[in-house]
Amino acid sequence: MKKLVIILAFLVTSVITAGAQITKTSTVDRPKLVVGLVVDQMRWDYLYYYHDDYGTGGLRRLLDGGYSFANTMINYSPAVTAIGHSSIFTGGVPAITGIAGNWFWEDGKPVYCCTDTTVRSVGSNSKEGQMSPRRMMGTTIGDELHLATDFKSKVIGVALKDRAAILPAGHSANGAYWWDTSAGHFVSSTFYMDKLPDWVVKFNDKNHTKPGFNIKTNDDGVTKTFLMAEAAVDGEGLGQTDGRCDMLTVSVSSTDAIGHTYSTRGPENKSVYLRLDRDVAQFLDFLDSKVGRGNYLFFLTADHGASHNYNFLKQHRIPAEGWDYDKTVRDMNQYLRSQFPSMTADPVLGEDNYHFYFNDKAYSADEKQSVIDAAVKWLQTDKQFLWVVDNNKIAESTVPEPIKTRLINGIAPRRSGEITVVTRPQVFGATVSPTYKGTSHGQPMAYDVHIPLVFYGWHVPQGESTAPAGITDIASTVCAMLHIQAPDASVGNPLEMK
């Protein structure tokens, strides 16, 4: 009897132990690889404007086999590159992430969003490598994936623009790589590593350009980006380790540079989007062969849209203009100094992101509000502006929704200006000339804030939704699919694909 009890006890213990082992070794259902592709300055309608010219294996493959959120809007202003990339992957807005623009003033000094003089370039000796995500507050999808997997996952960011590689990859990324024009190849910084991995060195040896050549303004910049992304998958073994979920962020920068130069229509813009389509097709085929079709989660989106060129619109009787913001700054400084003779310097430091930044050294603390009030009243006389608001008083302004919320979300404490202006539709800051053929972006209007969002691959059904969606919903959606915590600054909600 005693032996029987011992045997039974042993069997029970074995079953419990086996059960514990099964629980411990079970894995959460995740794809082998997550790929987030951002196409810089891609208006939502480019999915359809060039649709009949696309092949079947690229953008049309995503639309035909994936799930499109056709009513995805940016819920902040200004709509610019650095903010877009940070918001896509953090799920946050400038008011929380602190990324108030590509450039902004901080402590009275202009700063670039990713500049970090505490690090040095890896792969070159130039300042183009002195970059990091330190100014961005909050985690990214990749950071949360690292935290959920005890940092066993790998997270890599690739883009020609530094901010488009650095901000999406996040703080804990295993690496971020961007193009150093002065060197003619990809670099990183000591924030991530002390030397370039061998696979990057080999890639640069094979794919470098002449130093000083601006590949961002060339269709080849698209191809170079995807080739680097493929090299990262091979070099880091992304998506190729059983039981491990990795992440690759890719941003195509040439679409933005070419759009700024040639606007939203014409052969140059069409050419770069057909190149994008071809390269997306090749990249998807590459992922199929390396990671396996159905084993990766892929999403395509954009950081912002763009306005049509104002000269082009006027040719078709559509109201449009260019706004000379530098002239506005000069004239406003002249006016304010005439109203406040005691000023010791120009009160307006400058304009960026449709914000005016003020110089607190030019007037006393007691005078500041009076200066701001006078500036608002003066700007309101300009018929190019729909609204001019004191950023400390936006909540009580008459700006309608959803514009008001976009303006509020776009104000980062101590990094945004004192005054925000909203121009009339199709009026944007640019060269004012009858021969100007470029474009820009940044305003809270549909052409700047309506972006594509298409999910494809792992656990993604085919379909389309026109329900309201936001750029800040992207991170929440991906994190929910991966069963990981949403990023720190996230204000979005998971989107349903049904």
C-alpha positions as CSV (number, residue, x, y, z in Angstrom):
1,M,0.0,0.0,0.0
2,K,2.8,2.4,0.9
3,K,4.5,1.6,-2.5
4,L,1.2,2.3,-4.3
5,V,0.9,5.7,-2.6
6,I,4.5,6.6,-3.6
7,I,3.8,5.6,-7.2
8,L,0.6,7.6,-7.4
9,A,2.4,10.6,-5.8
10,F,5.2,10.3,-8.4
11,L,2.7,10.1,-11.3
12,V,0.8,13.1,-10.1
13,T,4.0,15.1,-9.7
14,S,5.1,14.0,-13.1
15,V,1.9,15.2,-14.7
16,I,2.0,18.6,-12.9
17,T,5.7,19.0,-13.9
18,A,4.9,18.1,-17.5
19,G,2.0,20.5,-17.5
20,A,4.3,23.3,-16.2
21,Q,6.9,22.5,-18.8
22,I,4.3,22.6,-21.6
23,T,3.1,26.0,-20.3
24,K,6.6,27.4,-20.1
25,T,7.6,26.3,-23.6
26,S,4.4,27.4,-25.3
27,T,4.7,30.4,-27.6
28,V,2.5,33.4,-28.3
29,D,1.1,33.4,-31.8
30,R,3.2,36.0,-33.6
31,P,4.6,36.3,-37.2
32,K,8.3,35.7,-37.8
33,L,8.7,39.3,-39.1
34,V,6.9,42.6,-38.9
35,V,7.7,45.0,-41.8
36,G,6.5,48.6,-41.5
37,L,6.9,50.5,-44.8
38,V,6.5,54.3,-44.9
39,V,6.3,56.0,-48.2
40,D,7.3,59.6,-47.6
41,Q,4.7,62.1,-49.0
42,M,2.5,59.4,-50.4
43,R,-1.0,60.9,-50.8
44,W,-3.8,58.3,-50.3
45,D,-5.1,58.8,-53.8
46,Y,-1.8,57.6,-55.3
47,L,-3.0,54.1,-54.7
48,Y,-5.6,54.8,-57.4
49,Y,-4.3,57.6,-59.5
50,Y,-1.6,55.4,-60.9
51,H,-3.5,52.1,-60.3
52,D,-3.8,51.1,-63.9
53,D,-0.1,51.6,-64.5
54,Y,1.0,49.5,-61.5
55,G,1.9,45.8,-62.0
56,T,0.0,43.0,-60.2
57,G,2.8,42.1,-57.8
58,G,3.4,45.3,-55.9
59,L,0.9,47.9,-54.6
60,R,-2.0,46.1,-56.3
61,R,-1.0,42.9,-54.6
62,L,-1.3,44.7,-51.3
63,L,-4.7,46.0,-52.2
64,D,-6.0,42.8,-53.8
65,G,-4.8,40.5,-51.0
66,G,-4.6,42.8,-48.0
67,Y,-6.8,45.1,-45.9
68,S,-7.0,48.8,-46.7
69,F,-8.2,51.4,-44.3
70,A,-9.2,54.0,-46.9
71,N,-10.2,56.7,-44.4
72,T,-7.0,57.1,-42.4
73,M,-6.3,60.6,-41.2
74,I,-3.4,62.3,-39.4
75,N,-4.9,63.7,-36.1
76,Y,-2.3,66.5,-35.5
77,S,-0.7,69.4,-37.2
78,P,1.8,70.0,-38.7
79,A,1.9,67.0,-41.0
80,V,5.7,66.7,-41.6
81,T,8.2,63.8,-41.9
82,A,9.7,63.6,-38.4
83,I,6.3,63.7,-36.7
84,G,4.7,61.3,-39.1
85,H,7.4,58.7,-38.6
86,S,7.4,59.0,-34.9
87,S,3.6,58.9,-34.6
88,I,3.2,55.8,-36.8
89,F,5.5,53.8,-34.6
90,T,4.8,55.3,-31.2
91,G,1.0,55.8,-31.7
92,G,1.6,59.3,-30.1
93,V,1.2,62.9,-31.1
94,P,3.8,65.8,-30.8
95,A,2.2,66.9,-27.5
96,I,3.4,63.7,-26.0
97,T,6.4,62.5,-28.0
98,G,8.0,65.9,-28.1
99,I,8.8,65.6,-31.8
100,A,7.3,69.0,-32.9
101,G,8.7,69.0,-36.4
102,N,11.8,68.2,-38.4
103,W,13.2,71.4,-37.0
104,F,12.0,73.4,-34.0
105,W,13.2,75.8,-31.4
106,E,14.2,74.6,-28.0
107,D,15.4,77.0,-25.3
108,G,15.5,79.7,-27.9
109,K,17.7,77.8,-30.3
110,P,16.8,76.0,-33.5
111,V,17.4,72.2,-33.2
112,Y,17.1,69.3,-35.6
113,C,14.9,66.5,-34.3
114,C,17.6,63.8,-34.3
115,T,20.8,65.7,-33.9
116,D,22.9,64.3,-31.0
117,T,26.4,65.7,-30.5
118,T,27.1,63.2,-27.8
119,V,27.5,60.5,-30.4
120,R,29.7,60.2,-33.5
121,S,29.1,58.8,-37.0
122,V,29.8,55.1,-37.6
123,G,30.8,54.6,-41.2
124,S,32.0,58.1,-42.0
125,N,33.6,61.1,-40.4
126,S,30.8,63.6,-41.1
127,K,28.2,65.2,-38.9
128,E,25.5,63.4,-40.9
129,G,26.0,60.4,-38.5
130,Q,25.7,62.4,-35.3
131,M,22.1,61.3,-34.8
132,S,19.9,59.4,-32.3
133,P,16.3,59.1,-31.1
134,R,17.0,60.8,-27.7
135,R,14.7,63.8,-28.3
136,M,11.7,61.4,-28.9
137,M,9.7,60.6,-25.7
138,G,8.0,57.3,-25.4
139,T,8.5,53.8,-26.9
140,T,7.9,52.4,-30.3
141,I,6.4,49.1,-31.5
142,G,9.9,47.8,-31.7
143,D,10.8,48.9,-28.2
144,E,7.6,47.1,-26.9
145,L,8.5,44.0,-28.9
146,H,11.9,44.0,-27.3
147,L,10.4,44.4,-23.8
148,A,7.9,41.6,-24.5
149,T,10.6,39.1,-25.6
150,D,13.3,40.0,-23.1
151,F,15.1,41.7,-26.0
152,K,15.5,38.4,-28.0
153,S,13.8,40.0,-31.0
154,K,15.8,42.0,-33.5
155,V,14.6,45.5,-34.6
156,I,16.3,47.3,-37.5
157,G,15.5,50.6,-39.2
158,V,16.4,51.5,-42.8
159,A,15.9,54.7,-44.8
160,L,17.8,57.3,-46.8
161,K,16.7,60.1,-44.3
162,D,18.2,59.8,-40.9
163,R,15.0,60.7,-39.1
164,A,13.0,58.1,-41.1
165,A,15.3,55.3,-40.0
166,I,15.9,56.4,-36.4
167,L,12.5,57.4,-35.1
168,P,10.6,54.3,-36.3
169,A,13.2,51.9,-35.0
170,G,13.0,53.4,-31.5
171,H,15.4,53.7,-28.6
172,S,16.4,50.0,-28.1
173,A,16.8,49.2,-31.8
174,N,19.6,46.8,-32.7
175,G,20.5,49.2,-35.5
176,A,19.3,52.1,-37.7
177,Y,21.0,52.9,-41.0
178,W,20.6,56.0,-43.1
179,W,22.3,57.6,-46.1
180,D,25.3,59.9,-45.6
181,T,25.3,62.0,-48.8
182,S,28.8,63.3,-48.0
183,A,30.1,59.7,-47.9
184,G,27.9,58.2,-50.5
185,H,26.8,55.2,-48.5
186,F,24.8,54.1,-45.4
187,V,26.0,55.0,-41.9
188,S,24.8,54.7,-38.3
189,S,26.0,56.2,-35.0
190,T,27.6,55.2,-31.8
191,F,24.2,55.4,-30.2
192,Y,23.7,51.9,-31.7
193,M,27.2,50.4,-32.3
194,D,30.9,51.1,-32.5
195,K,31.4,49.8,-36.0
196,L,29.3,48.8,-39.0
197,P,28.4,45.1,-39.2
198,D,30.2,43.2,-42.0
199,W,27.0,42.9,-44.0
200,V,26.7,46.7,-44.1
201,V,30.3,47.2,-45.1
202,K,29.8,44.7,-47.9
203,F,26.6,46.4,-49.0
204,N,28.3,49.8,-49.1
205,D,31.2,48.5,-51.1
206,K,28.8,47.3,-53.7
207,N,26.2,50.1,-53.7
208,H,28.1,53.3,-52.9
209,T,27.7,56.5,-55.0
210,K,30.1,59.4,-55.6
211,P,30.3,61.5,-52.4
212,G,28.0,64.5,-52.6
213,F,25.6,62.9,-55.0
214,N,22.0,63.4,-53.7
215,I,20.4,60.0,-54.3
216,K,17.3,61.2,-52.5
217,T,16.2,63.1,-55.6
218,N,16.6,60.1,-57.9
219,D,14.4,57.1,-58.5
220,D,17.4,54.9,-57.8
221,G,17.0,56.0,-54.1
222,V,13.9,53.9,-53.9
223,T,15.7,50.8,-55.2
224,K,18.7,51.5,-53.0
225,T,16.5,51.6,-50.0
226,F,14.8,48.2,-50.7
227,L,18.2,46.6,-51.5
228,M,19.4,47.7,-48.1
229,A,16.3,46.4,-46.5
230,E,16.9,43.0,-48.2
231,A,20.5,43.1,-47.0
232,A,19.3,43.7,-43.4
233,V,17.0,40.7,-43.6
234,D,19.9,38.5,-44.8
235,G,22.6,40.1,-42.7
236,E,20.6,40.0,-39.4
237,G,18.6,36.8,-40.2
238,L,15.4,38.7,-39.6
239,G,12.3,36.5,-39.6
240,Q,14.5,33.4,-39.9
241,T,14.8,32.1,-36.3
242,D,12.0,29.8,-35.1
243,G,10.0,31.2,-32.2
244,R,11.3,34.7,-32.7
245,C,9.4,37.7,-34.0
246,D,11.6,40.4,-35.5
247,M,10.9,43.9,-36.9
248,L,12.1,45.9,-39.9
249,T,11.1,49.5,-40.5
250,V,11.7,50.8,-44.0
251,S,11.0,54.3,-45.3
252,V,11.2,55.5,-48.9
253,S,12.5,59.0,-49.0
254,S,12.9,59.7,-52.7
255,T,9.1,60.1,-53.2
256,D,9.2,63.1,-50.9
257,A,12.3,64.8,-52.4
258,I,10.9,64.3,-55.9
259,G,7.4,65.5,-54.9
260,H,8.8,68.7,-53.3
261,T,10.7,69.4,-56.6
262,Y,8.1,68.4,-59.2
263,S,4.8,68.3,-57.3
264,T,2.0,65.8,-57.4
265,R,1.6,65.5,-61.2
266,G,3.9,65.0,-64.2
267,P,6.3,62.4,-65.4
268,E,8.8,62.7,-62.5
269,N,6.2,61.8,-59.9
270,K,4.7,59.0,-62.0
271,S,8.2,57.6,-62.6
272,V,9.1,57.4,-58.9
273,Y,5.8,55.7,-58.0
274,L,6.1,53.1,-60.8
275,R,9.6,52.4,-59.5
276,L,8.2,52.1,-56.0
277,D,5.6,49.6,-57.3
278,R,8.2,47.5,-59.0
279,D,10.5,47.5,-56.0
280,V,7.6,46.6,-53.6
281,A,6.8,43.6,-55.8
282,Q,10.4,42.5,-55.8
283,F,10.6,43.0,-52.0
284,L,7.5,41.0,-51.3
285,D,8.8,38.1,-53.5
286,F,12.1,38.3,-51.5
287,L,10.2,38.1,-48.2
288,D,8.2,35.1,-49.6
289,S,11.4,33.3,-50.3
290,K,13.3,34.2,-47.1
291,V,10.6,34.4,-44.5
292,G,7.8,32.5,-46.1
293,R,4.5,33.7,-47.5
294,G,2.0,34.1,-44.6
295,N,4.8,34.3,-42.1
296,Y,5.3,38.0,-42.1
297,L,3.0,41.0,-41.2
298,F,3.5,43.9,-43.6
299,F,1.9,47.3,-43.6
300,L,2.2,50.3,-45.9
301,T,1.4,53.8,-44.9
302,A,2.8,57.4,-45.3
303,D,4.0,60.1,-42.9
304,H,2.0,62.9,-44.7
305,G,0.4,63.8,-48.0
306,A,1.0,66.9,-50.1
307,S,-0.8,69.8,-51.8
308,H,-1.0,70.2,-55.5
309,N,1.2,72.9,-57.0
310,Y,-0.6,76.2,-56.8
311,N,0.3,77.3,-60.3
312,F,-1.1,74.0,-61.6
313,L,-4.4,74.5,-59.7
314,K,-4.8,78.1,-60.8
315,Q,-4.5,77.0,-64.4
316,H,-7.7,75.1,-63.8
317,R,-9.5,77.9,-61.9
318,I,-9.0,76.3,-58.5
319,P,-8.1,78.8,-55.8
320,A,-4.5,78.4,-54.6
321,E,-1.5,80.5,-53.6
322,G,2.0,80.3,-52.2
323,W,2.8,81.9,-48.8
324,D,6.1,83.7,-48.4
325,Y,6.7,83.0,-44.7
326,D,10.0,84.7,-44.5
327,K,8.4,87.9,-45.6
328,T,5.7,87.5,-43.0
329,V,8.4,87.1,-40.3
330,R,10.3,90.2,-41.5
331,D,7.1,92.4,-41.7
332,M,5.8,91.2,-38.4
333,N,9.1,92.0,-36.6
334,Q,9.0,95.5,-38.2
335,Y,5.5,96.0,-37.0
336,L,6.0,94.7,-33.5
337,R,9.1,96.8,-33.0
338,S,7.2,99.9,-34.0
339,Q,4.5,99.0,-31.4
340,F,7.0,98.2,-28.7
341,P,9.9,100.6,-29.0
342,S,11.7,99.3,-25.9
343,M,12.5,96.0,-27.6
344,T,16.2,95.2,-27.7
345,A,15.9,92.7,-30.6
346,D,13.5,91.2,-33.1
347,P,10.7,89.5,-31.1
348,V,10.1,86.7,-33.7
349,L,12.8,84.2,-34.0
350,G,11.3,82.6,-37.1
351,E,8.6,80.4,-38.5
352,D,8.6,76.6,-38.9
353,N,5.8,74.1,-39.1
354,Y,3.3,77.0,-39.4
355,H,4.3,78.0,-35.9
356,F,5.9,81.4,-35.0
357,Y,8.5,81.2,-32.4
358,F,9.2,84.3,-30.1
359,N,12.4,85.6,-28.6
360,D,11.8,86.1,-24.9
361,K,15.1,88.1,-24.6
362,A,13.6,90.9,-26.8
363,Y,11.0,92.0,-24.2
364,S,10.2,91.7,-20.5
365,A,8.2,88.8,-19.1
366,D,5.4,91.2,-18.3
367,E,5.2,92.3,-21.9
368,K,5.1,88.9,-23.6
369,Q,1.4,88.4,-23.7
370,S,0.9,91.9,-25.0
371,V,3.4,91.1,-27.8
372,I,1.7,87.9,-28.6
373,D,-1.8,89.5,-28.7
374,A,-0.5,92.2,-31.0
375,A,1.1,89.7,-33.3
376,V,-2.2,87.6,-33.5
377,K,-4.2,90.7,-34.4
378,W,-1.6,91.7,-37.1
379,L,-1.5,88.2,-38.6
380,Q,-5.3,88.1,-38.7
381,T,-5.3,90.9,-41.2
382,D,-3.6,88.6,-43.8
383,K,-6.3,87.1,-46.0
384,Q,-4.2,84.0,-46.6
385,F,-4.9,82.8,-43.1
386,L,-8.2,81.1,-42.0
387,W,-7.3,81.1,-38.4
388,V,-4.5,82.6,-36.2
389,V,-4.3,81.3,-32.7
390,D,-2.4,81.9,-29.5
391,N,-1.2,78.4,-28.7
392,N,-2.0,78.9,-25.0
393,K,-5.6,79.8,-26.0
394,I,-6.5,77.2,-28.7
395,A,-9.1,75.5,-26.6
396,E,-11.1,78.7,-26.3
397,S,-10.7,79.6,-30.0
398,T,-13.4,79.4,-32.7
399,V,-11.5,76.9,-34.8
400,P,-13.9,74.1,-35.7
401,E,-13.3,70.4,-35.2
402,P,-11.4,68.3,-36.2
403,I,-9.0,71.1,-37.1
404,K,-8.9,72.4,-33.4
405,T,-7.9,68.9,-32.1
406,R,-5.2,68.5,-34.7
407,L,-3.7,71.9,-33.7
408,I,-3.9,71.0,-30.0
409,N,-2.3,67.6,-30.5
410,G,0.5,69.2,-32.5
411,I,1.7,71.5,-29.7
412,A,4.7,70.0,-27.8
413,P,5.5,71.8,-24.6
414,R,8.7,73.9,-24.8
415,R,9.3,72.9,-28.4
416,S,6.4,74.5,-30.3
417,G,5.9,78.1,-31.1
418,E,3.7,80.7,-29.5
419,I,1.3,81.2,-32.5
420,T,-0.1,78.8,-35.0
421,V,-1.5,79.8,-38.4
422,V,-3.9,77.8,-40.6
423,T,-3.8,78.9,-44.2
424,R,-6.7,78.8,-46.6
425,P,-7.0,75.4,-48.4
426,Q,-4.3,75.0,-51.1
427,V,-2.2,77.8,-49.7
428,F,1.1,76.6,-48.4
429,G,4.5,77.9,-47.5
430,A,6.7,77.9,-50.6
431,T,8.5,80.0,-53.2
432,V,6.1,82.5,-54.6
433,S,6.7,82.6,-58.4
434,P,4.6,82.0,-61.5
435,T,7.2,79.4,-62.6
436,Y,7.3,77.5,-59.3
437,K,6.5,73.8,-60.0
438,G,7.1,72.1,-56.6
439,T,4.9,71.4,-53.6
440,S,4.9,71.2,-49.8
441,H,2.8,70.0,-46.9
442,G,2.1,70.6,-43.2
443,Q,-1.4,71.9,-42.9
444,P,-4.4,70.1,-41.3
445,M,-6.3,69.8,-44.6
446,A,-7.3,66.6,-46.3
447,Y,-4.6,66.6,-48.9
448,D,-1.9,66.7,-46.2
449,V,-3.5,64.5,-43.6
450,H,-5.2,61.7,-45.6
451,I,-2.8,58.8,-45.9
452,P,-2.8,55.2,-47.2
453,L,-2.9,52.4,-44.7
454,V,-2.8,48.8,-46.0
455,F,-2.1,45.7,-44.0
456,Y,-1.0,42.5,-45.7
457,G,0.2,39.0,-44.8
458,W,0.0,37.2,-41.5
459,H,-3.5,37.0,-40.1
460,V,-4.7,39.8,-42.4
461,P,-8.0,39.2,-44.3
462,Q,-8.7,40.7,-47.7
463,G,-11.0,43.7,-47.5
464,E,-11.5,47.5,-47.1
465,S,-13.0,49.8,-44.6
466,T,-14.0,53.4,-44.9
467,A,-14.6,53.8,-41.2
468,P,-12.6,56.6,-39.5
469,A,-9.0,55.6,-38.7
470,G,-6.0,57.6,-37.5
471,I,-2.3,57.5,-37.9
472,T,-2.0,56.9,-34.2
473,D,-4.1,53.7,-34.5
474,I,-1.4,51.9,-36.4
475,A,0.9,51.1,-33.5
476,S,-2.0,50.0,-31.4
477,T,-3.2,47.7,-34.1
478,V,0.2,46.1,-34.6
479,C,0.8,45.7,-30.9
480,A,-2.7,44.1,-30.4
481,M,-2.0,41.6,-33.2
482,L,1.4,40.7,-31.6
483,H,-0.1,40.5,-28.1
484,I,2.3,43.1,-26.7
485,Q,1.8,46.3,-24.8
486,A,1.0,49.5,-26.8
487,P,3.8,52.1,-26.8
488,D,4.1,54.5,-23.9
489,A,2.8,57.6,-25.7
490,S,0.1,55.8,-27.7
491,V,-3.3,57.5,-27.9
492,G,-4.7,55.3,-30.7
493,N,-7.0,52.3,-30.7
494,P,-6.6,48.9,-32.4
495,L,-8.4,48.7,-35.8
496,E,-10.6,45.8,-36.7
497,M,-10.1,43.9,-40.0
498,K,-13.4,42.2,-40.8
